[in-house]
């Protein structure tokens, strides 16, 4: 899980503290401030108010229902890491040579 800059600046509860002060954690979450909880020094969970959670669910559902345009679809595709010439190896060239690519005839009439 990657930490975004906004998460890095956000104070987090250690799990032990979150358990001992659960009421305070819930009060802050109910005021609309997501509460991050760490376990063994790593981000573990986020406590949200019920309203924030429902809004998040509605937002995700509306995005899933809306078909993406072709351009959005292409932009959402995972990107392959770009290798520099020094990183490219002979095996990479050999892999490309093993591809069975055949051009197909195209009728432009």
C-alpha angles and dihedrals in degrees: 000000000000123000117229120215091254091053093048092058093045114096114239133208119236108233092245091053092045090055094048094045100033094138091057091047091052092046091054092046090050089054087062100261112124110229117219118208124197129204119200089349096305129106107265113163143351121222114214133181116256090249092053091047092050091049090050091050092049091049092051092047093050091050091049092051095050112082112228121236117250091255092051089049092053093046091051093057115111113262122231114231112257114238122210119226091258090054095047111096136200089253089061090056090047091052090054091049091055094058113109099222117165122182113233127218115256122200109215096180 
